[in-house]
Amino acid sequence: MPKNLLFITWDGPQTSYMEGLFMPIFQEVAKNNDVKFHVLQFTWADENKISHTRNVAEKMGISYSALPIIRKPNVSVGSLLTVFTSANKIKKYIKENNINIVMPRSTFPAMMVNQILGASRVSFRGFRGKLIFDADGLPIEERMDFAGLKKESFQYKLMKSAETKILKNADAVITRSQKAIDVHINNIGEKNREKFSVVYNGRDKNHFKLNQDSRVLARKELGLGDEFLFVYAGSLGPQYCLPEMLAIFNHHKMANNSKFLILTGNTEFAENNIPEELRSKIILKSVKSDEVPFYLNAADVAFALRQPTFSMQGVAPIKLGEYLLCGLPVIASKGIGDTDDVLENFQECYLYDHSYRLEEQKDKIADFLEKVIFADKKNIASKSQVYFSLEAAAESYINVIRKITIN
């Protein structure tokens, strides 16, 4: 009999992590391990978005259910109402589907599962399986860094208490970086270290891959000749360092024939922040997620910059793996998750140190950019599979599941 694993997540309608990241990994895990995946997604997405996610799940052999997040009388109150009225729904799902492993992702799902746990881990009210907590990155600290959450606030204390409880009660905890483990251990004690594991954010190496035909076609479509092409693919906002990217590009452009391709859903932010004098050299596009590898292959170097705040120690940038699987040299931020350690194996990448001004690094960056045209892209793509392929990600999850024994 397969183990039934219930993944509980909380997502806004603008995210595609469920169908784009987690479900492919779960499908890959199920190929190599006797696990049946169930997903309970709390969301305020509309029915079209939910139907799309459900269809993807069905194709991948995953049981999917969506539950609504209350948004009234305001977002904060509605979220708490959802949290405190959903435990019975989860308990019912666990019982009806013979769930053996419960895996809540991040803070709000943890709060819901804590209610089922009761006062202690032993009293999981009839549930005899195992609990894996997907701590994600450092989500509470991320709210402090970027959403104005204050340490002295009721909301912080409520969420931190819930996180601490589930970290202590879980049979296993997964994170996206070793640094995140160290932060959590500092909170709950060294004796808990053995329950922690790092899992990877994997991408399909048959989709994100080096492809010379795509390079030729994409460059033709973009109207490029022999220009050196920078690329950035992903979200845009204050933490994603667009000014630094534009400054690096501008410095290179002054001495070289070059252009900058920006692939983002947030085109409005880009439009409002690109200087007039650079507009003719920048190509701004919003494309479907499955089209991204096609355009990445047109590029010569990619940006993976992000402000290295405290919470960013906990993340594993998905775009970094996508770039490297496509054989691209990368300019990446120092201090983001375990990026520094991973990129020690990629001499074709440059670690941008945000503790120094760009002016102090521009010569080193210029030297790096002169060399990237000689980079062995096949070697980059090959090495990256160890860290960023779907198979590597699935194996990291399988190791966690194997580590906990089902009674």
C-alpha positions in Angstrom: 0.0 0.0 0.0 1.3 3.4 -0.9 1.9 6.1 1.8 -0.6 8.9 1.5 1.1 12.3 2.0 -1.0 15.4 2.5 0.7 18.7 1.5 -1.0 21.8 2.9 -0.2 25.1 1.3 -1.4 28.7 1.4 -1.0 30.6 -1.9 -2.2 33.8 -3.5 -3.6 33.7 -7.1 -0.6 35.4 -8.6 1.8 32.5 -7.7 2.3 29.4 -9.7 4.6 27.5 -7.3 2.1 24.7 -6.9 1.8 23.6 -10.5 5.2 25.0 -11.6 7.5 23.8 -8.7 5.9 21.4 -6.2 3.7 19.2 -8.3 6.5 18.3 -10.8 8.7 17.3 -7.8 5.9 15.3 -6.2 5.3 13.5 -9.5 9.0 12.7 -9.7 9.0 11.4 -6.1 6.0 9.2 -6.8 7.9 7.6 -9.7 10.6 6.4 -7.4 8.9 6.0 -4.1 5.6 4.4 -2.9 3.9 7.7 -2.1 0.5 9.1 -3.2 0.4 12.9 -3.0 -2.6 14.9 -1.9 -2.7 18.7 -2.0 -4.9 21.0 0.1 -4.4 24.5 -1.2 -5.8 27.4 0.7 -6.2 30.3 -1.9 -8.3 33.2 -2.9 -7.7 32.5 -6.6 -10.7 32.5 -8.9 -12.3 29.3 -10.4 -10.3 29.5 -13.6 -7.0 29.5 -11.8 -8.2 26.7 -9.5 -9.4 24.6 -12.4 -6.0 25.1 -14.1 -4.2 23.9 -11.0 -6.6 20.9 -10.6 -6.1 19.9 -14.2 -2.3 20.0 -13.8 -2.6 17.9 -10.7 -4.8 15.3 -12.3 -2.3 14.8 -15.2 0.4 14.3 -12.6 -1.6 11.8 -10.5 -2.0 14.1 -7.6 -5.2 14.5 -5.6 -6.0 18.3 -5.4 -8.5 20.2 -3.4 -8.8 24.0 -3.0 -10.2 25.7 0.1 -11.1 29.5 0.2 -9.1 32.0 2.2 -11.5 34.6 3.8 -10.5 38.2 2.9 -13.2 40.1 4.9 -13.5 42.3 6.8 -9.8 42.8 5.9 -6.9 40.6 4.8 -5.4 40.2 8.3 -8.6 39.3 10.1 -9.8 37.1 7.2 -6.6 35.2 7.2 -6.8 34.5 11.0 -10.5 33.5 10.6 -9.5 31.0 7.9 -6.7 29.6 10.1 -8.9 29.1 13.1 -11.9 27.6 11.2 -10.0 25.1 9.0 -8.6 22.5 11.4 -11.8 20.4 11.3 -11.7 20.4 7.4 -8.1 19.2 7.5 -8.9 16.5 10.2 -11.8 15.3 8.0 -9.5 15.1 4.9 -6.9 13.1 6.9 -9.4 10.6 8.1 -11.3 10.1 4.8 -8.1 9.7 2.8 -6.1 7.5 5.2 -3.3 10.1 5.3 0.0 8.7 6.7 2.2 11.9 6.4 1.1 15.5 6.9 3.3 18.2 5.4 2.2 21.8 6.1 4.2 24.4 4.2 5.0 27.6 6.0 3.3 29.6 8.8 -0.5 29.6 8.3 -0.7 25.9 7.4 1.5 25.2 10.5 -1.0 27.1 12.7 -3.8 25.0 11.4 -2.0 21.7 11.9 -1.0 22.9 15.4 -4.7 23.0 16.3 -5.0 19.4 15.3 -1.9 18.5 17.3 -3.5 19.8 20.5 -1.3 20.5 23.5 1.4 18.1 22.6 2.7 16.0 19.8 1.3 12.8 21.3 -2.3 14.0 21.2 -2.6 14.2 17.4 -6.2 13.1 18.1 -6.3 9.8 16.3 -3.7 10.5 13.7 -0.9 7.9 13.9 1.2 9.0 11.0 4.2 11.4 10.7 4.6 15.1 10.5 7.0 16.8 8.1 7.1 20.6 8.4 8.1 22.4 5.3 9.6 25.5 6.9 10.0 27.0 3.4 12.6 29.9 3.7 12.4 32.2 6.7 8.9 33.5 6.0 8.3 35.4 9.2 11.6 37.2 8.9 10.8 37.9 5.3 7.6 39.7 6.4 9.8 41.8 8.8 12.2 42.6 6.0 9.7 43.5 3.3 6.2 43.8 4.7 6.7 45.9 7.8 6.0 43.2 10.4 7.2 44.4 13.8 8.8 42.0 16.3 6.8 43.5 19.2 3.5 43.0 17.3 0.8 40.5 18.2 0.9 39.1 14.7 4.7 38.4 15.0 4.3 36.7 18.4 1.4 34.6 17.2 3.2 33.4 14.1 6.6 32.8 15.8 4.9 30.8 18.6 3.2 28.6 16.0 6.4 28.1 14.0 8.4 27.2 17.2 5.7 24.7 18.2 5.7 22.8 14.9 9.5 22.9 14.6 9.7 21.1 18.0 6.8 18.7 17.3 7.6 17.7 13.7 9.2 14.3 12.9 11.2 16.0 10.1 11.7 19.6 9.0 12.7 20.6 5.5 14.3 24.0 4.5 15.8 25.4 1.3 19.2 26.2 2.8 21.7 25.1 5.5 21.7 28.7 6.8 17.9 28.4 7.5 18.6 25.3 9.6 21.1 27.2 11.6 18.6 30.0 12.3 15.9 27.5 13.4 18.4 25.6 15.6 19.3 28.8 17.3 15.6 29.1 18.2 14.8 25.6 19.3 18.1 24.0 20.3 20.9 21.9 19.0 19.3 18.6 20.1 16.8 19.0 17.2 19.3 19.3 14.4 19.0 15.7 13.1 15.4 16.2 12.1 16.3 18.9 9.6 17.1 18.4 5.9 17.7 20.7 3.0 15.6 20.0 -0.1 16.2 21.4 -3.6 14.0 23.4 -5.9 14.3 21.4 -9.1 13.4 22.1 -12.7 12.9 19.7 -15.6 16.4 19.4 -17.3 14.6 18.4 -20.5 12.8 21.7 -20.6 15.4 24.0 -19.1 18.4 23.0 -21.2 21.1 24.3 -23.5 19.6 24.5 -27.0 21.5 26.0 -29.9 18.4 25.9 -32.2 16.4 27.9 -29.6 19.3 30.4 -29.4 19.2 31.0 -33.1 15.4 31.3 -33.3 15.1 33.4 -30.2 17.8 35.9 -31.2 16.2 36.1 -34.7 12.7 36.8 -33.1 14.3 39.4 -30.8 15.9 41.2 -33.7 19.4 40.5 -32.5 22.6 40.3 -34.5 25.9 39.8 -32.8 24.9 41.8 -29.7 26.0 40.6 -26.2 22.7 39.8 -24.4 22.1 40.1 -20.7 18.9 38.5 -19.4 16.8 38.7 -16.2 13.7 36.4 -15.7 11.4 36.8 -12.7 9.6 39.1 -10.4 10.5 42.8 -10.1 10.3 45.0 -7.1 12.6 46.9 -4.7 14.3 43.7 -3.4 15.3 42.5 -6.9 18.0 45.1 -7.6 16.9 46.5 -10.9 19.1 49.6 -10.4 22.2 47.5 -10.0 21.3 45.4 -13.1 20.8 48.5 -15.2 24.0 50.0 -13.9 26.1 46.9 -14.8 24.4 46.7 -18.2 25.0 50.4 -18.9 28.7 50.2 -18.0 29.1 47.2 -20.3 27.1 48.9 -23.1 29.3 51.9 -23.2 32.2 49.8 -24.5 30.4 46.9 -26.1 27.5 46.3 -28.5 24.9 44.9 -26.0 21.3 44.6 -25.1 19.3 43.6 -22.0 16.3 41.2 -22.2 13.9 41.5 -19.2 11.3 38.7 -18.8 8.8 39.6 -16.1 5.1 39.7 -15.3 5.6 43.0 -13.6 6.2 45.0 -16.8 4.7 48.1 -15.2 7.5 48.3 -12.6 10.1 47.9 -15.3 8.5 50.6 -17.4 8.5 53.0 -14.5 12.1 52.4 -13.5 14.0 52.1 -16.8 15.8 55.4 -17.7 14.8 56.9 -21.0 18.4 56.7 -22.3 18.4 52.9 -21.9 15.0 52.1 -23.4 16.3 51.5 -26.9 18.7 48.9 -25.6 16.3 47.0 -23.4 13.8 44.4 -24.6 10.9 44.0 -22.1 8.7 40.9 -22.5 6.0 39.1 -20.5 6.0 35.4 -21.6 4.4 32.2 -20.4 6.5 30.1 -18.0 7.0 27.3 -20.5 8.5 29.8 -23.0 11.2 31.1 -20.6 13.9 28.5 -21.6 13.5 29.5 -25.3 14.4 33.1 -24.5 17.1 32.2 -21.9 19.0 30.4 -24.6 19.3 33.7 -26.5 21.4 35.2 -23.7 25.1 35.3 -22.9 24.8 36.1 -19.2 22.0 36.2 -16.6 21.3 38.2 -13.5 20.2 36.6 -10.2 20.5 39.6 -7.9 18.4 40.1 -4.7 18.9 42.2 -1.6 20.7 40.0 0.9 18.5 40.8 3.9 18.5 38.5 7.0 15.5 36.5 5.6 17.2 35.8 2.3 19.5 33.4 4.1 16.6 30.9 3.9 15.8 31.0 0.1 17.0 29.0 -2.8 16.5 31.1 -5.9 14.6 29.1 -8.5 15.8 31.3 -11.4 19.4 30.5 -10.6 18.8 26.9 -11.4 16.9 27.8 -14.5 19.8 29.9 -15.8 22.5 27.3 -15.0 20.5 24.4 -16.5 20.4 26.4 -19.7 24.2 26.8 -19.5 24.2 30.5 -18.7 27.0 32.2 -16.7 25.4 34.2 -13.9 26.0 37.4 -11.9 24.4 36.4 -8.6 24.1 38.0 -5.2 26.3 37.0 -2.4 24.5 36.0 0.9 21.4 34.5 -0.6 20.6 31.1 0.9 23.5 28.6 0.2 24.3 30.3 -3.1 27.8 31.1 -2.1 28.7 27.5 -1.4 26.9 26.1 -4.5 28.6 28.6 -6.8 32.1 27.7 -5.6 31.6 24.9 -8.2 30.8 27.3 -11.0 33.8 29.5 -11.9 31.6 30.8 -14.7 29.6 32.8 -12.2 30.3 36.1 -10.4 29.2 36.7 -6.8 28.1 40.3 -6.4 28.9 41.6 -3.0 26.2 44.0 -1.8 28.4 45.2 1.1 30.5 47.1 -1.5 29.4 49.8 -3.9 29.1 48.9 -7.5 31.8 51.4 -8.4 34.2 49.3 -6.3 33.3 46.1 -8.3 32.8 47.4 -11.8 36.3 46.5 -13.0 36.0 42.9 -11.7 32.6 42.6 -13.3 34.0 44.0 -16.6 36.7 41.3 -16.5 34.2 38.6 -15.8 32.0 39.7 -18.7 34.9 39.7 -21.1 35.5 36.0 -20.2 31.9 34.7 -20.3 31.8 34.5 -24.1 34.4 31.7 -23.7 32.4 29.9 -21.0 31.8 26.2 -21.6 28.0 26.2 -21.5 27.7 22.5 -21.8 29.8 22.1 -18.7 27.7 24.6 -16.8 24.5 22.8 -17.8 25.9 19.4 -16.8 27.2 20.5 -13.4 24.0 22.3 -12.5 21.9 19.0 -12.7 23.5 17.9 -9.4 21.7 20.8 -7.6 18.9 22.0 -9.8 17.4 19.1 -11.7 14.0 17.6 -11.0 15.7 14.3 -10.2 18.0 15.9 -7.6 15.0 17.6 -6.0 12.9 14.4 -5.9 15.8 12.5 -4.3 16.2 15.1 -1.6 12.5 14.7 -0.7 12.7 10.9 -0.9 15.6 10.9 1.6 13.4 12.9 4.1 10.5 10.5 3.7 12.7 7.5 4.1 14.2 9.1 7.3 10.8 9.0 9.1 9.4 5.5 9.7 5.7 4.9 9.4 4.3 2.8 12.3 
